[in-house]
Each structure stands twice: as C-alpha cells, then as structure tokens.
C-alpha cells in the first residue's frame, strides 16, 4: 500500500519525466521495480535537470536579446 508521500513522489516523478519527454511506458517500467528511495532519487535527478535546462534557456535568451547599453554605463578609461 502506498502512502500519501509516496503517491506525491510518484506523481512528481511522472510529471517531471513527461516534461523531459520520457514515454509513459518507460516511466511505468521504472516504477514497477523501483524502491521508494530510488523513486525519490530519480525525482530529484529529473528536478535538477529541469532546473538546469530552465537556467540555460534564460541565459541563452538573455544573450540573444543583447539589450542596448547606454554609453554612460559602459566602463571607459579616461585619458591620462
């Protein structure tokens, strides 16, 4: 019998795995033999991957945007 916490972990794992485009069959196959600790570890792994992808996406979008800089805000060297 699964507890409420285990059910929450399984639901989180399914959601994260689907966001990473893993098939439902692959997820079900993993859940058939995985222990609660393995499910927790896999869920944390998927969460970290999603966070890293989101951070990379934000960085890539910011680099691509190339926001204009005012000349006053740029560091310049004064003639000496």
mmCIF file of the N, C-alpha and C atoms, coordinates in Angstrom:
data_MODEL
# 
_entry.id   MODEL 
# 
loop_
_atom_site.group_PDB 
_atom_site.id 
_atom_site.type_symbol 
_atom_site.label_atom_id 
_atom_site.label_alt_id 
_atom_site.label_comp_id 
_atom_site.label_asym_id 
_atom_site.label_entity_id 
_atom_site.label_seq_id 
_atom_site.pdbx_PDB_ins_code 
_atom_site.Cartn_x 
_atom_site.Cartn_y 
_atom_site.Cartn_z 
_atom_site.occupancy 
_atom_site.B_iso_or_equiv 
_atom_site.pdbx_formal_charge 
_atom_site.auth_seq_id 
_atom_site.auth_comp_id 
_atom_site.auth_asym_id 
_atom_site.auth_atom_id 
_atom_site.pdbx_PDB_model_num 
ATOM 1   N N  . UNK A 1 1  ? 0.843  -1.179 0.000   1.00 0.00 ? 1  UNK A N  1 
ATOM 2   C CA . UNK A 1 1  ? 0.000  0.000  0.000   1.00 0.00 ? 1  UNK A CA 1 
ATOM 3   C C  . UNK A 1 1  ? 0.889  1.243  0.000   1.00 0.00 ? 1  UNK A C  1 
ATOM 4   N N  . UNK A 1 2  ? 0.587  2.171  -0.882  1.00 0.00 ? 2  UNK A N  1 
ATOM 5   C CA . UNK A 1 2  ? 1.395  3.372  -0.962  1.00 0.00 ? 2  UNK A CA 1 
ATOM 6   C C  . UNK A 1 2  ? 0.859  4.446  -0.029  1.00 0.00 ? 2  UNK A C  1 
ATOM 7   N N  . UNK A 1 3  ? 1.777  5.176  0.564   1.00 0.00 ? 3  UNK A N  1 
ATOM 8   C CA . UNK A 1 3  ? 1.385  6.258  1.449   1.00 0.00 ? 3  UNK A CA 1 
ATOM 9   C C  . UNK A 1 3  ? 1.156  7.521  0.623   1.00 0.00 ? 3  UNK A C  1 
ATOM 10  N N  . UNK A 1 4  ? 0.637  8.544  1.277   1.00 0.00 ? 4  UNK A N  1 
ATOM 11  C CA . UNK A 1 4  ? 0.366  9.816  0.593   1.00 0.00 ? 4  UNK A CA 1 
ATOM 12  C C  . UNK A 1 4  ? 1.656  10.431 0.067   1.00 0.00 ? 4  UNK A C  1 
ATOM 13  N N  . UNK A 1 5  ? 2.737  10.330 0.844   1.00 0.00 ? 5  UNK A N  1 
ATOM 14  C CA . UNK A 1 5  ? 4.027  10.884 0.428   1.00 0.00 ? 5  UNK A CA 1 
ATOM 15  C C  . UNK A 1 5  ? 4.562  10.144 -0.789  1.00 0.00 ? 5  UNK A C  1 
ATOM 16  N N  . UNK A 1 6  ? 4.463  8.815  -0.779  1.00 0.00 ? 6  UNK A N  1 
ATOM 17  C CA . UNK A 1 6  ? 4.936  8.035  -1.917  1.00 0.00 ? 6  UNK A CA 1 
ATOM 18  C C  . UNK A 1 6  ? 4.121  8.368  -3.165  1.00 0.00 ? 6  UNK A C  1 
ATOM 19  N N  . UNK A 1 7  ? 2.816  8.527  -3.005  1.00 0.00 ? 7  UNK A N  1 
ATOM 20  C CA . UNK A 1 7  ? 1.960  8.880  -4.134  1.00 0.00 ? 7  UNK A CA 1 
ATOM 21  C C  . UNK A 1 7  ? 2.363  10.235 -4.701  1.00 0.00 ? 7  UNK A C  1 
ATOM 22  N N  . UNK A 1 8  ? 2.659  11.203 -3.808  1.00 0.00 ? 8  UNK A N  1 
ATOM 23  C CA . UNK A 1 8  ? 3.103  12.521 -4.235  1.00 0.00 ? 8  UNK A CA 1 
ATOM 24  C C  . UNK A 1 8  ? 4.414  12.416 -5.006  1.00 0.00 ? 8  UNK A C  1 
ATOM 25  N N  . UNK A 1 9  ? 5.366  11.613 -4.492  1.00 0.00 ? 9  UNK A N  1 
ATOM 26  C CA . UNK A 1 9  ? 6.655  11.429 -5.167  1.00 0.00 ? 9  UNK A CA 1 
ATOM 27  C C  . UNK A 1 9  ? 6.473  10.803 -6.545  1.00 0.00 ? 9  UNK A C  1 
ATOM 28  N N  . UNK A 1 10 ? 5.578  9.822  -6.641  1.00 0.00 ? 10 UNK A N  1 
ATOM 29  C CA . UNK A 1 10 ? 5.324  9.160  -7.921  1.00 0.00 ? 10 UNK A CA 1 
ATOM 30  C C  . UNK A 1 10 ? 4.702  10.142 -8.903  1.00 0.00 ? 10 UNK A C  1 
ATOM 31  N N  . UNK A 1 11 ? 3.763  10.943 -8.427  1.00 0.00 ? 11 UNK A N  1 
ATOM 32  C CA . UNK A 1 11 ? 3.127  11.935 -9.297  1.00 0.00 ? 11 UNK A CA 1 
ATOM 33  C C  . UNK A 1 11 ? 4.140  12.973 -9.769  1.00 0.00 ? 11 UNK A C  1 
ATOM 34  N N  . UNK A 1 12 ? 5.022  13.425 -8.863  1.00 0.00 ? 12 UNK A N  1 
ATOM 35  C CA . UNK A 1 12 ? 6.060  14.383 -9.241  1.00 0.00 ? 12 UNK A CA 1 
ATOM 36  C C  . UNK A 1 12 ? 7.000  13.766 -10.275 1.00 0.00 ? 12 UNK A C  1 
ATOM 37  N N  . UNK A 1 13 ? 7.385  12.530 -10.042 1.00 0.00 ? 13 UNK A N  1 
ATOM 38  C CA . UNK A 1 13 ? 8.288  11.853 -10.973 1.00 0.00 ? 13 UNK A CA 1 
ATOM 39  C C  . UNK A 1 13 ? 7.637  11.734 -12.341 1.00 0.00 ? 13 UNK A C  1 
ATOM 40  N N  . UNK A 1 14 ? 6.396  11.324 -12.394 1.00 0.00 ? 14 UNK A N  1 
ATOM 41  C CA . UNK A 1 14 ? 5.696  11.203 -13.677 1.00 0.00 ? 14 UNK A CA 1 
ATOM 42  C C  . UNK A 1 14 ? 5.647  12.558 -14.393 1.00 0.00 ? 14 UNK A C  1 
ATOM 43  N N  . UNK A 1 15 ? 5.305  13.595 -13.666 1.00 0.00 ? 15 UNK A N  1 
ATOM 44  C CA . UNK A 1 15 ? 5.202  14.933 -14.256 1.00 0.00 ? 15 UNK A CA 1 
ATOM 45  C C  . UNK A 1 15 ? 6.553  15.389 -14.803 1.00 0.00 ? 15 UNK A C  1 
ATOM 46  N N  . UNK A 1 16 ? 7.591  15.235 -14.011 1.00 0.00 ? 16 UNK A N  1 
ATOM 47  C CA . UNK A 1 16 ? 8.924  15.672 -14.451 1.00 0.00 ? 16 UNK A CA 1 
ATOM 48  C C  . UNK A 1 16 ? 9.425  14.844 -15.632 1.00 0.00 ? 16 UNK A C  1 
ATOM 49  N N  . UNK A 1 17 ? 9.187  13.552 -15.589 1.00 0.00 ? 17 UNK A N  1 
ATOM 50  C CA . UNK A 1 17 ? 9.637  12.682 -16.679 1.00 0.00 ? 17 UNK A CA 1 
ATOM 51  C C  . UNK A 1 17 ? 8.916  13.017 -17.977 1.00 0.00 ? 17 UNK A C  1 
ATOM 52  N N  . UNK A 1 18 ? 7.631  13.309 -17.895 1.00 0.00 ? 18 UNK A N  1 
ATOM 53  C CA . UNK A 1 18 ? 6.888  13.668 -19.091 1.00 0.00 ? 18 UNK A CA 1 
ATOM 54  C C  . UNK A 1 18 ? 7.373  15.008 -19.653 1.00 0.00 ? 18 UNK A C  1 
ATOM 55  N N  . UNK A 1 19 ? 7.757  15.934 -18.776 1.00 0.00 ? 19 UNK A N  1 
ATOM 56  C CA . UNK A 1 19 ? 8.298  17.213 -19.239 1.00 0.00 ? 19 UNK A CA 1 
ATOM 57  C C  . UNK A 1 19 ? 9.625  17.017 -19.965 1.00 0.00 ? 19 UNK A C  1 
ATOM 58  N N  . UNK A 1 20 ? 10.334 15.929 -19.640 1.00 0.00 ? 20 UNK A N  1 
ATOM 59  C CA . UNK A 1 20 ? 11.592 15.613 -20.316 1.00 0.00 ? 20 UNK A CA 1 
ATOM 60  C C  . UNK A 1 20 ? 11.367 14.644 -21.477 1.00 0.00 ? 20 UNK A C  1 
ATOM 61  N N  . UNK A 1 21 ? 10.101 14.457 -21.839 1.00 0.00 ? 21 UNK A N  1 
ATOM 62  C CA . UNK A 1 21 ? 9.708  13.666 -22.997 1.00 0.00 ? 21 UNK A CA 1 
ATOM 63  C C  . UNK A 1 21 ? 10.010 12.174 -22.857 1.00 0.00 ? 21 UNK A C  1 
ATOM 64  N N  . UNK A 1 22 ? 9.970  11.656 -21.631 1.00 0.00 ? 22 UNK A N  1 
ATOM 65  C CA . UNK A 1 22 ? 10.048 10.215 -21.438 1.00 0.00 ? 22 UNK A CA 1 
ATOM 66  C C  . UNK A 1 22 ? 8.653  9.639  -21.631 1.00 0.00 ? 22 UNK A C  1 
ATOM 67  N N  . UNK A 1 23 ? 8.575  8.481  -22.235 1.00 0.00 ? 23 UNK A N  1 
ATOM 68  C CA . UNK A 1 23 ? 7.263  7.894  -22.508 1.00 0.00 ? 23 UNK A CA 1 
ATOM 69  C C  . UNK A 1 23 ? 6.636  7.349  -21.228 1.00 0.00 ? 23 UNK A C  1 
ATOM 70  N N  . UNK A 1 24 ? 5.314  7.243  -21.239 1.00 0.00 ? 24 UNK A N  1 
ATOM 71  C CA . UNK A 1 24 ? 4.583  6.686  -20.093 1.00 0.00 ? 24 UNK A CA 1 
ATOM 72  C C  . UNK A 1 24 ? 5.001  5.237  -19.867 1.00 0.00 ? 24 UNK A C  1 
ATOM 73  N N  . UNK A 1 25 ? 5.275  4.506  -20.939 1.00 0.00 ? 25 UNK A N  1 
ATOM 74  C CA . UNK A 1 25 ? 5.695  3.105  -20.806 1.00 0.00 ? 25 UNK A CA 1 
ATOM 75  C C  . UNK A 1 25 ? 7.044  3.010  -20.089 1.00 0.00 ? 25 UNK A C  1 
ATOM 76  N N  . UNK A 1 26 ? 7.960  3.917  -20.388 1.00 0.00 ? 26 UNK A N  1 
ATOM 77  C CA . UNK A 1 26 ? 9.263  3.926  -19.725 1.00 0.00 ? 26 UNK A CA 1 
ATOM 78  C C  . UNK A 1 26 ? 9.103  4.242  -18.244 1.00 0.00 ? 26 UNK A C  1 
ATOM 79  N N  . UNK A 1 27 ? 8.267  5.211  -17.946 1.00 0.00 ? 27 UNK A N  1 
ATOM 80  C CA . UNK A 1 27 ? 8.026  5.585  -16.548 1.00 0.00 ? 27 UNK A CA 1 
ATOM 81  C C  . UNK A 1 27 ? 7.396  4.418  -15.789 1.00 0.00 ? 27 UNK A C  1 
ATOM 82  N N  . UNK A 1 28 ? 6.384  3.795  -16.380 1.00 0.00 ? 28 UNK A N  1 
ATOM 83  C CA . UNK A 1 28 ? 5.714  2.658  -15.735 1.00 0.00 ? 28 UNK A CA 1 
ATOM 84  C C  . UNK A 1 28 ? 6.679  1.503  -15.509 1.00 0.00 ? 28 UNK A C  1 
ATOM 85  N N  . UNK A 1 29 ? 7.535  1.244  -16.478 1.00 0.00 ? 29 UNK A N  1 
ATOM 86  C CA . UNK A 1 29 ? 8.519  0.170  -16.345 1.00 0.00 ? 29 UNK A CA 1 
ATOM 87  C C  . UNK A 1 29 ? 9.455  0.441  -15.172 1.00 0.00 ? 29 UNK A C  1 
ATOM 88  N N  . UNK A 1 30 ? 9.901  1.676  -15.036 1.00 0.00 ? 30 UNK A N  1 
ATOM 89  C CA . UNK A 1 30 ? 10.768 2.046  -13.919 1.00 0.00 ? 30 UNK A CA 1 
ATOM 90  C C  . UNK A 1 30 ? 10.042 1.894  -12.592 1.00 0.00 ? 30 UNK A C  1 
ATOM 91  N N  . UNK A 1 31 ? 8.794  2.344  -12.525 1.00 0.00 ? 31 UNK A N  1 
ATOM 92  C CA . UNK A 1 31 ? 8.042  2.316  -11.276 1.00 0.00 ? 31 UNK A CA 1 
ATOM 93  C C  . UNK A 1 31 ? 7.679  0.902  -10.827 1.00 0.00 ? 31 UNK A C  1 
ATOM 94  N N  . UNK A 1 32 ? 7.691  -0.063 -11.744 1.00 0.00 ? 32 UNK A N  1 
ATOM 95  C CA . UNK A 1 32 ? 7.371  -1.445 -11.386 1.00 0.00 ? 32 UNK A CA 1 
ATOM 96  C C  . UNK A 1 32 ? 8.390  -2.036 -10.414 1.00 0.00 ? 32 UNK A C  1 
ATOM 97  N N  . UNK A 1 33 ? 9.642  -1.706 -10.577 1.00 0.00 ? 33 UNK A N  1 
ATOM 98  C CA . UNK A 1 33 ? 10.686 -2.342 -9.753  1.00 0.00 ? 33 UNK A CA 1 
ATOM 99  C C  . UNK A 1 33 ? 11.392 -1.381 -8.806  1.00 0.00 ? 33 UNK A C  1 
ATOM 100 N N  . UNK A 1 34 ? 11.178 -0.088 -8.933  1.00 0.00 ? 34 UNK A N  1 
ATOM 101 C CA . UNK A 1 34 ? 11.915 0.895  -8.134  1.00 0.00 ? 34 UNK A CA 1 
ATOM 102 C C  . UNK A 1 34 ? 11.409 0.929  -6.691  1.00 0.00 ? 34 UNK A C  1 
ATOM 103 N N  . UNK A 1 35 ? 12.341 1.102  -5.787  1.00 0.00 ? 35 UNK A N  1 
ATOM 104 C CA . UNK A 1 35 ? 12.001 1.262  -4.370  1.00 0.00 ? 35 UNK A CA 1 
ATOM 105 C C  . UNK A 1 35 ? 11.631 2.723  -4.122  1.00 0.00 ? 35 UNK A C  1 
ATOM 106 N N  . UNK A 1 36 ? 10.988 3.028  -3.004  1.00 0.00 ? 36 UNK A N  1 
ATOM 107 C CA . UNK A 1 36 ? 10.654 4.432  -2.715  1.00 0.00 ? 36 UNK A CA 1 
ATOM 108 C C  . UNK A 1 36 ? 11.871 5.354  -2.717  1.00 0.00 ? 36 UNK A C  1 
ATOM 109 N N  . UNK A 1 37 ? 13.007 4.874  -2.222  1.00 0.00 ? 37 UNK A N  1 
ATOM 110 C CA . UNK A 1 37 ? 14.221 5.704  -2.225  1.00 0.00 ? 37 UNK A CA 1 
ATOM 111 C C  . UNK A 1 37 ? 14.734 5.937  -3.641  1.00 0.00 ? 37 UNK A C  1 
ATOM 112 N N  . UNK A 1 38 ? 14.614 4.936  -4.497  1.00 0.00 ? 38 UNK A N  1 
ATOM 113 C CA . UNK A 1 38 ? 15.026 5.101  -5.886  1.00 0.00 ? 38 UNK A CA 1 
ATOM 114 C C  . UNK A 1 38 ? 14.101 6.067  -6.617  1.00 0.00 ? 38 UNK A C  1 
ATOM 115 N N  . UNK A 1 39 ? 12.824 6.004  -6.312  1.00 0.00 ? 39 UNK A N  1 
ATOM 116 C CA . UNK A 1 39 ? 11.867 6.935  -6.906  1.00 0.00 ? 39 UNK A CA 1 
ATOM 117 C C  . UNK A 1 39 ? 12.194 8.357  -6.472  1.00 0.00 ? 39 UNK A C  1 
ATOM 118 N N  . UNK A 1 40 ? 12.512 8.539  -5.190  1.00 0.00 ? 40 UNK A N  1 
ATOM 119 C CA . UNK A 1 40 ? 12.879 9.855  -4.684  1.00 0.00 ? 40 UNK A CA 1 
ATOM 120 C C  . UNK A 1 40 ? 14.149 10.365 -5.362  1.00 0.00 ? 40 UNK A C  1 
ATOM 121 N N  . UNK A 1 41 ? 15.140 9.501  -5.490  1.00 0.00 ? 41 UNK A N  1 
ATOM 122 C CA . UNK A 1 41 ? 16.402 9.901  -6.128  1.00 0.00 ? 41 UNK A CA 1 
ATOM 123 C C  . UNK A 1 41 ? 16.172 10.267 -7.596  1.00 0.00 ? 41 UNK A C  1 
ATOM 124 N N  . UNK A 1 42 ? 15.394 9.473  -8.297  1.00 0.00 ? 42 UNK A N  1 
ATOM 125 C CA . UNK A 1 42 ? 15.119 9.759  -9.709  1.00 0.00 ? 42 UNK A CA 1 
ATOM 126 C C  . UNK A 1 42 ? 14.336 11.062 -9.850  1.00 0.00 ? 42 UNK A C  1 
ATOM 127 N N  . UNK A 1 43 ? 13.411 11.287 -8.945  1.00 0.00 ? 43 UNK A N  1 
ATOM 128 C CA . UNK A 1 43 ? 12.629 12.524 -8.980  1.00 0.00 ? 43 UNK A CA 1 
ATOM 129 C C  . UNK A 1 43 ? 13.527 13.744 -8.763  1.00 0.00 ? 43 UNK A C  1 
ATOM 130 N N  . UNK A 1 44 ? 14.461 13.637 -7.829  1.00 0.00 ? 44 UNK A N  1 
ATOM 131 C CA . UNK A 1 44 ? 15.406 14.733 -7.591  1.00 0.00 ? 44 UNK A CA 1 
ATOM 132 C C  . UNK A 1 44 ? 16.304 14.959 -8.798  1.00 0.00 ? 44 UNK A C  1 
ATOM 133 N N  . UNK A 1 45 ? 16.730 13.891 -9.431  1.00 0.00 ? 45 UNK A N  1 
ATOM 134 C CA . UNK A 1 45 ? 17.562 13.988 -10.627 1.00 0.00 ? 45 UNK A CA 1 
ATOM 135 C C  . UNK A 1 45 ? 16.811 14.711 -11.741 1.00 0.00 ? 45 UNK A C  1 
ATOM 136 N N  . UNK A 1 46 ? 15.565 14.325 -11.962 1.00 0.00 ? 46 UNK A N  1 
ATOM 137 C CA . UNK A 1 46 ? 14.766 14.959 -13.001 1.00 0.00 ? 46 UNK A CA 1 
ATOM 138 C C  . UNK A 1 46 ? 14.505 16.428 -12.675 1.00 0.00 ? 46 UNK A C  1 
ATOM 139 N N  . UNK A 1 47 ? 14.264 16.733 -11.403 1.00 0.00 ? 47 UNK A N  1 
ATOM 140 C CA . UNK A 1 47 ? 14.043 18.125 -10.988 1.00 0.00 ? 47 UNK A CA 1 
ATOM 141 C C  . UNK A 1 47 ? 15.288 18.964 -11.258 1.00 0.00 ? 47 UNK A C  1 
ATOM 142 N N  . UNK A 1 48 ? 16.460 18.425 -10.926 1.00 0.00 ? 48 UNK A N  1 
ATOM 143 C CA . UNK A 1 48 ? 17.704 19.154 -11.167 1.00 0.00 ? 48 UNK A CA 1 
ATOM 144 C C  . UNK A 1 48 ? 17.921 19.384 -12.656 1.00 0.00 ? 48 UNK A C  1 
ATOM 145 N N  . UNK A 1 49 ? 17.623 18.389 -13.468 1.00 0.00 ? 49 UNK A N  1 
ATOM 146 C CA . UNK A 1 49 ? 17.782 18.533 -14.921 1.00 0.00 ? 49 UNK A CA 1 
ATOM 147 C C  . UNK A 1 49 ? 16.852 19.608 -15.464 1.00 0.00 ? 49 UNK A C  1 
ATOM 148 N N  . UNK A 1 50 ? 15.604 19.612 -15.014 1.00 0.00 ? 50 UNK A N  1 
ATOM 149 C CA . UNK A 1 50 ? 14.656 20.632 -15.465 1.00 0.00 ? 50 UNK A CA 1 
ATOM 150 C C  . UNK A 1 50 ? 15.094 22.027 -15.039 1.00 0.00 ? 50 UNK A C  1 
ATOM 151 N N  . UNK A 1 51 ? 15.594 22.165 -13.814 1.00 0.00 ? 51 UNK A N  1 
ATOM 152 C CA . UNK A 1 51 ? 16.078 23.460 -13.339 1.00 0.00 ? 51 UNK A CA 1 
ATOM 153 C C  . UNK A 1 51 ? 17.272 23.932 -14.158 1.00 0.00 ? 51 UNK A C  1 
ATOM 154 N N  . UNK A 1 52 ? 18.207 23.025 -14.458 1.00 0.00 ? 52 UNK A N  1 
ATOM 155 C CA . UNK A 1 52 ? 19.380 23.384 -15.255 1.00 0.00 ? 52 UNK A CA 1 
ATOM 156 C C  . UNK A 1 52 ? 18.989 23.783 -16.671 1.00 0.00 ? 52 UNK A C  1 
ATOM 157 N N  . UNK A 1 53 ? 18.031 23.070 -17.239 1.00 0.00 ? 53 UNK A N  1 
ATOM 158 C CA . UNK A 1 53 ? 17.572 23.426 -18.584 1.00 0.00 ? 53 UNK A CA 1 
ATOM 159 C C  . UNK A 1 53 ? 16.919 24.802 -18.589 1.00 0.00 ? 53 UNK A C  1 
ATOM 160 N N  . UNK A 1 54 ? 16.121 25.090 -17.559 1.00 0.00 ? 54 UNK A N  1 
ATOM 161 C CA . UNK A 1 54 ? 15.453 26.392 -17.478 1.00 0.00 ? 54 UNK A CA 1 
ATOM 162 C C  . UNK A 1 54 ? 16.486 27.501 -17.310 1.00 0.00 ? 54 UNK A C  1 
ATOM 163 N N  . UNK A 1 55 ? 17.505 27.281 -16.486 1.00 0.00 ? 55 UNK A N  1 
ATOM 164 C CA . UNK A 1 55 ? 18.555 28.291 -16.299 1.00 0.00 ? 55 UNK A CA 1 
ATOM 165 C C  . UNK A 1 55 ? 19.326 28.514 -17.606 1.00 0.00 ? 55 UNK A C  1 
ATOM 166 N N  . UNK A 1 56 ? 19.613 27.452 -18.321 1.00 0.00 ? 56 UNK A N  1 
ATOM 167 C CA . UNK A 1 56 ? 20.305 27.582 -19.608 1.00 0.00 ? 56 UNK A CA 1 
ATOM 168 C C  . UNK A 1 56 ? 19.456 28.331 -20.613 1.00 0.00 ? 56 UNK A C  1 
ATOM 169 N N  . UNK A 1 57 ? 18.167 28.035 -20.598 1.00 0.00 ? 57 UNK A N  1 
ATOM 170 C CA . UNK A 1 57 ? 17.252 28.716 -21.514 1.00 0.00 ? 57 UNK A CA 1 
ATOM 171 C C  . UNK A 1 57 ? 17.213 30.214 -21.230 1.00 0.00 ? 57 UNK A C  1 
ATOM 172 N N  . UNK A 1 58 ? 17.109 30.579 -19.944 1.00 0.00 ? 58 UNK A N  1 
ATOM 173 C CA . UNK A 1 58 ? 17.096 32.000 -19.576 1.00 0.00 ? 58 UNK A CA 1 
ATOM 174 C C  . UNK A 1 58 ? 18.391 32.684 -20.009 1.00 0.00 ? 58 UNK A C  1 
ATOM 175 N N  . UNK A 1 59 ? 19.520 32.054 -19.743 1.00 0.00 ? 59 UNK A N  1 
ATOM 176 C CA . UNK A 1 59 ? 20.809 32.625 -20.130 1.00 0.00 ? 59 UNK A CA 1 
ATOM 177 C C  . UNK A 1 59 ? 20.933 32.784 -21.627 1.00 0.00 ? 59 UNK A C  1 
ATOM 178 N N  . UNK A 1 60 ? 20.485 31.780 -22.355 1.00 0.00 ? 60 UNK A N  1 
ATOM 179 C CA . UNK A 1 60 ? 20.537 31.833 -23.813 1.00 0.00 ? 60 UNK A CA 1 
ATOM 180 C C  . UNK A 1 60 ? 19.658 32.973 -24.345 1.00 0.00 ? 60 UNK A C  1 
ATOM 181 N N  . UNK A 1 61 ? 18.456 33.114 -23.775 1.00 0.00 ? 61 UNK A N  1 
ATOM 182 C CA . UNK A 1 61 ? 17.559 34.187 -24.213 1.00 0.00 ? 61 UNK A CA 1 
ATOM 183 C C  . UNK A 1 61 ? 18.132 35.562 -23.892 1.00 0.00 ? 61 UNK A C  1 
ATOM 184 N N  . UNK A 1 62 ? 18.756 35.710 -22.721 1.00 0.00 ? 62 UNK A N  1 
ATOM 185 C CA . UNK A 1 62 ? 19.360 36.988 -22.371 1.00 0.00 ? 62 UNK A CA 1 
ATOM 186 C C  . UNK A 1 62 ? 20.526 37.326 -23.290 1.00 0.00 ? 62 UNK A C  1 
ATOM 187 N N  . UNK A 1 63 ? 21.346 36.333 -23.601 1.00 0.00 ? 63 UNK A N  1 
ATOM 188 C CA . UNK A 1 63 ? 22.466 36.577 -24.517 1.00 0.00 ? 63 UNK A CA 1 
ATOM 189 C C  . UNK A 1 63 ? 21.951 36.943 -25.912 1.00 0.00 ? 63 UNK A C  1 
ATOM 190 N N  . UNK A 1 64 ? 20.894 36.280 -26.330 1.00 0.00 ? 64 UNK A N  1 
ATOM 191 C CA . UNK A 1 64 ? 20.342 36.541 -27.654 1.00 0.00 ? 64 UNK A CA 1 
ATOM 192 C C  . UNK A 1 64 ? 19.689 37.922 -27.711 1.00 0.00 ? 64 UNK A C  1 
ATOM 193 N N  . UNK A 1 65 ? 19.110 38.375 -26.605 1.00 0.00 ? 65 UNK A N  1 
ATOM 194 C CA . UNK A 1 65 ? 18.404 39.661 -26.586 1.00 0.00 ? 65 UNK A CA 1 
ATOM 195 C C  . UNK A 1 65 ? 19.363 40.819 -26.794 1.00 0.00 ? 65 UNK A C  1 
ATOM 196 N N  . UNK A 1 66 ? 20.569 40.720 -26.268 1.00 0.00 ? 66 UNK A N  1 
ATOM 197 C CA . UNK A 1 66 ? 21.586 41.766 -26.404 1.00 0.00 ? 66 UNK A CA 1 
ATOM 198 C C  . UNK A 1 66 ? 21.004 43.146 -26.119 1.00 0.00 ? 66 UNK A C  1 
ATOM 199 N N  . UNK A 1 67 ? 20.602 43.313 -24.893 1.00 0.00 ? 67 UNK A N  1 
ATOM 200 C CA . UNK A 1 67 ? 19.991 44.575 -24.500 1.00 0.00 ? 67 UNK A CA 1 
ATOM 201 C C  . UNK A 1 67 ? 20.941 45.732 -24.767 1.00 0.00 ? 67 UNK A C  1 
ATOM 202 N N  . UNK A 1 68 ? 20.410 46.866 -25.249 1.00 0.00 ? 68 UNK A N  1 
ATOM 203 C CA . UNK A 1 68 ? 21.280 48.022 -25.535 1.00 0.00 ? 68 UNK A CA 1 
ATOM 204 C C  . UNK A 1 68 ? 21.854 48.601 -24.246 1.00 0.00 ? 68 UNK A C  1 
ATOM 205 N N  . UNK A 1 69 ? 23.068 49.059 -24.338 1.00 0.00 ? 69 UNK A N  1 
ATOM 206 C CA . UNK A 1 69 ? 23.748 49.686 -23.200 1.00 0.00 ? 69 UNK A CA 1 
ATOM 207 C C  . UNK A 1 69 ? 23.911 51.161 -23.502 1.00 0.00 ? 69 UNK A C  1 
ATOM 208 N N  . UNK A 1 70 ? 23.704 51.981 -22.522 1.00 0.00 ? 70 UNK A N  1 
ATOM 209 C CA . UNK A 1 70 ? 23.979 53.406 -22.732 1.00 0.00 ? 70 UNK A CA 1 
ATOM 210 C C  . UNK A 1 70 ? 25.487 53.602 -22.620 1.00 0.00 ? 70 UNK A C  1 
ATOM 211 N N  . UNK A 1 71 ? 25.995 54.588 -23.324 1.00 0.00 ? 71 UNK A N  1 
ATOM 212 C CA . UNK A 1 71 ? 27.433 54.828 -23.302 1.00 0.00 ? 71 UNK A CA 1 
ATOM 213 C C  . UNK A 1 71 ? 27.906 55.217 -21.904 1.00 0.00 ? 71 UNK A C  1 
ATOM 214 N N  . UNK A 1 72 ? 27.054 55.882 -21.152 1.00 0.00 ? 72 UNK A N  1 
ATOM 215 C CA . UNK A 1 72 ? 27.426 56.321 -19.803 1.00 0.00 ? 72 UNK A CA 1 
ATOM 216 C C  . UNK A 1 72 ? 27.617 55.133 -18.862 1.00 0.00 ? 72 UNK A C  1 
ATOM 217 N N  . UNK A 1 73 ? 26.909 54.037 -19.125 1.00 0.00 ? 73 UNK A N  1 
ATOM 218 C CA . UNK A 1 73 ? 27.007 52.895 -18.219 1.00 0.00 ? 73 UNK A CA 1 
ATOM 219 C C  . UNK A 1 73 ? 28.198 51.998 -18.527 1.00 0.00 ? 73 UNK A C  1 
ATOM 220 N N  . UNK A 1 74 ? 28.817 52.188 -19.677 1.00 0.00 ? 74 UNK A N  1 
ATOM 221 C CA . UNK A 1 74 ? 29.965 51.365 -20.038 1.00 0.00 ? 74 UNK A CA 1 
ATOM 222 C C  . UNK A 1 74 ? 31.219 51.884 -19.346 1.00 0.00 ? 74 UNK A C  1 
ATOM 223 N N  . UNK A 1 75 ? 32.021 50.959 -18.916 1.00 0.00 ? 75 UNK A N  1 
ATOM 224 C CA . UNK A 1 75 ? 33.275 51.353 -18.269 1.00 0.00 ? 75 UNK A CA 1 
ATOM 225 C C  . UNK A 1 75 ? 34.248 51.820 -19.352 1.00 0.00 ? 75 UNK A C  1 
ATOM 226 N N  . UNK A 1 76 ? 34.748 52.993 -19.208 1.00 0.00 ? 76 UNK A N  1 
ATOM 227 C CA . UNK A 1 76 ? 35.737 53.532 -20.155 1.00 0.00 ? 76 UNK A CA 1 
ATOM 228 C C  . UNK A 1 76 ? 36.966 53.977 -19.398 1.00 0.00 ? 76 UNK A C  1 
ATOM 229 N N  . UNK A 1 77 ? 38.038 54.011 -20.095 1.00 0.00 ? 77 UNK A N  1 
ATOM 230 C CA . UNK A 1 77 ? 39.261 54.510 -19.480 1.00 0.00 ? 77 UNK A CA 1 
ATOM 231 C C  . UNK A 1 77 ? 39.402 55.968 -19.815 1.00 0.00 ? 77 UNK A C  1 
ATOM 232 N N  . UNK A 1 78 ? 39.792 56.738 -18.840 1.00 0.00 ? 78 UNK A N  1 
ATOM 233 C CA . UNK A 1 78 ? 39.979 58.164 -19.092 1.00 0.00 ? 78 UNK A CA 1 
ATOM 234 C C  . UNK A 1 78 ? 41.400 58.405 -19.592 1.00 0.00 ? 78 UNK A C  1 
ATOM 235 N N  . UNK A 1 79 ? 41.555 59.367 -20.504 1.00 0.00 ? 79 UNK A N  1 
ATOM 236 C CA . UNK A 1 79 ? 42.913 59.652 -20.999 1.00 0.00 ? 79 UNK A CA 1 
ATOM 237 C C  . UNK A 1 79 ? 43.765 60.256 -19.893 1.00 0.00 ? 79 UNK A C  1 
ATOM 238 N N  . UNK A 1 80 ? 44.952 59.763 -19.746 1.00 0.00 ? 80 UNK A N  1 
ATOM 239 C CA . UNK A 1 80 ? 45.854 60.301 -18.709 1.00 0.00 ? 80 UNK A CA 1 
ATOM 240 C C  . UNK A 1 80 ? 47.145 60.748 -19.321 1.00 0.00 ? 80 UNK A C  1 
# 
